[in-house]
Amino acid sequence: MTAPLLIRARDAAKLLAVSEATIYQLAKVGKLTPTIFQAWSGKRGTVRFTEAAIQAFIAEHTGERRAG
């Protein structure tokens, strides 16, 4: 079962101590996996991040996840 908590870009930025623009850029280049909800085509989607995606990013960039 997936975690129900979805984090806004602004909250993810606070957790990672970076700007909101950096969060969106990390998502754009595929370094931070977003969850995007799009109500209808032609409109900008709502971007959220799971706690697991944030934790995976932190682990990858702090050396906590080592190659096995």
N, C-alpha and C positions, 0 to 999 in steps of 0.2 A: 504494500500500500504506500502511495506517495505521501509525503508530508503536505498538509493542507496550507502551510504558511507560505505565502508568496510575498517577496520583498520588493518594494519599489526601488527604482534606480537611486533615488536620493538616499534611501536607507542603506543600500549596498555601498554607496559612496562613503557614508559615515563609518560603516564597518571596516572598510578598507583604507580609510583616511586618504581618499582621492576625490577628485571633482566628479560631479555627475556626468560631465562630458566624457571623462575618462572611462566611466562605466559603460556608456553607450559605445565608445570606440572599442573597448575590449569585447563587447558583444558583437559588434560589426565584424571584427577580424577573427571571431571564433575562439577567443581565449576564455570567455565567460559565457556560459550557455544560458540564453534567455528563454523565457516562456512568453510567447506572443499570442495575444487574443485579438482577432480582427473581426469586428462585427459585420462589416460588409466591405466589398472590394472598393478600392479607390480612396479609402480612408486610412489614416495612420493607425496602426495597431497599438494596443496597450502592452507595454513591456514590463514583465515582472521576472524575478529570479527566485529559484527555490533556495532554501537554506543549504541543501546538499550541493548545489552548484557553487555557492559562495564558499562553502567549506572545502570543496575540491580545488577551487582556485587557490585558496590560502595554502592548502597542503602542498600543491604543486609548486608554488612560488616561495615556500619557506623551507623546502627540502625535507618535509615530513613524509612525503611519499617517495620511497626509494625503489629503484628497479630491483626486482626479485630475481 
